[in-house]
Amino acid sequence: MQLGYKLQRAPQQRCLIRNLMRTILQVLQSSQRPMSDTEIISALSVRFRRADPEFQRQVRLSLQDAVRYGILKRQLNVFSLRSKRLAEILDSLVPSSGR
């Protein structure tokens, strides 16, 4: 009989999708209020002209990642901007043209 601890790995962090994340931040900034994931998906669906389930899944994953990275705050199923350095974050998410 072998006793021991079961080791659990930390979940692997995904890379942020820069264009989608930047657009999510812009939508939250322009609304000037916390928004639910459904409201965010609806606003992004109009902007990107996509409403398929894969797009909705990707937006939800991006929202979860933004909370993990500390960019967004989630309370009672609504997302709001967390950082006071929003301009810095948006600048870092701008796609570079030289790469």
NORSULKA-V964640 format. One record per pair of residues at least 6 apart in sequence whose C-alpha atoms are under 6 Angstrom apart, sorted by the first residue. I is the first residue (numbers start at 0). J is the second residue. D is the distance in Angstrom with one decimal. If there is no record, write none. Layout:
# NORSULKA-V964640
I;J;D + I;J;D
This chain:
# NORSULKA-V964640
17;92;5.1 + 33;77;5.8 + 33;78;5.3 + 33;79;4.5 + 34;77;5.1 + 34;78;5.4 + 35;77;4.2 + 35;78;6.0 + 44;50;5.4 + 65;71;5.5 + 66;72;5.7 + 70;81;5.7 + 71;79;5.7 + 71;80;4.8 + 71;81;4.9 + 72;78;5.6 + 72;79;5.3 + 72;81;5.5
